[in-house]
Structure formats: structure tokens, C-alpha cells
Amino acid sequence: MPSRHGLLFLAPLPGGRWRLIISVRSPGGRRSDPPSRAEVQGHLRQRGLPRATITTVHKSAGVLLHHGIADDFGRGRAALAGDAAHVHSPAGGMGMNTGIQDAHDLAATLATIHRGEDAATALAGYRRRRMAAARQVVAFTDRIMRLVTLDTVAVHVLRTSAFALAGLVPAIRRRVALMVSCTTRTPARTGAPGLPSA
């Protein structure tokens, strides 16, 4: 849920636990100490959940959000995939799926090389496809973070209304679900070679 104080993400887990992601501006960058229970409780109250009570913090960490893409996803016989190739905000939940798709594409590319395709040509295709996918993901997550961290009352009202209206439109919900799951940019749709059947 967005608020003028920053993003608050709540996800229920088994056993009555919850996963919380709370965006906080930190002028000093990454913090060395994990947020305390009292600090997390304060963020919930600040973001409009005064009756929510934190009883136990099982694990807590501060993370500096940033993004970047490698200049190239490989050179010679070396190839990059996943976090080694691109890093971005977890907004949208696209990191793991993007890395898995990198691995799928790279495995399929290596399989074509094993079957006789020119290695330089095949690996250049892998780098081109996956860099395009990574640029799309980084741009998308960067837009989300900019949207949820703008800090004026007017922006908060517009943003909250837009989120609520978007949730009522099935076509928009489906589009967002496809983007978050990365199925709008599967290896097949980016031209990755098909893996041979076993």
C-alpha cells in the first residue's frame, strides 16, 4: 500500500507471520544495524495502521535500493546471468524470474553451440536478447519506485486513487500480473533457441 511516507508491502506467511517491506529514505545510504521492532511499529503507525501490533521480529535488514546493468552480458567464452548481469529494486517482484529466464536462454544457447552453431554468433544473440529484457525490467522497477516514493499530498491522493481504480479493471490486473511474472518476455518470445527434448 502506497502512502506519502513511502511504500508499505504486507504479505501473509504460514503460521500467522507476515513479511513486511517498508521503504524509508536514508540520507546516509545503507544502514549497518537492522531495524528494531519499535522502529517497524512506528512505520506501521505512520503509514495508517495504528492498530497493527508487531509482537516478534524474526528477521530484519536494511537494504539499499539501486539498479544497474552490466555493459555486456559476456565476453569470449564467459557469459553473465542473473544478479551478476543486472540488479534492481525488488518492486514488482521480477528479479528471480528474470534471472531464471537468463539461465534458460543461456542453457538453450549453449545447447545450440553443442549441436554445431557458431559460438560467437550464438552468444552474441544471448547477450542481445537478455540485455533487452534486463533494460525493460530495470526501467519498469525504476518507474514503480519513483511512483511510490514521490512525497506530496497531491501525488499521494492521485496515486492511491489510481491503484484502486487499476485493481478494478481486469485487463489492467492481467497486464500487471503478466509483467510481474515476466511472462510478457519469456525466452520463446525474445527469440531464444528452443531446448531439445530429452
Summary of the structure (lengths in Angstrom):
residues: 198
radius of gyration: 20.3
end to end distance: 45.2
largest distance: 64.1
contacts: 493
relative contact order: 0.14
helix: 49%
strand: 9%
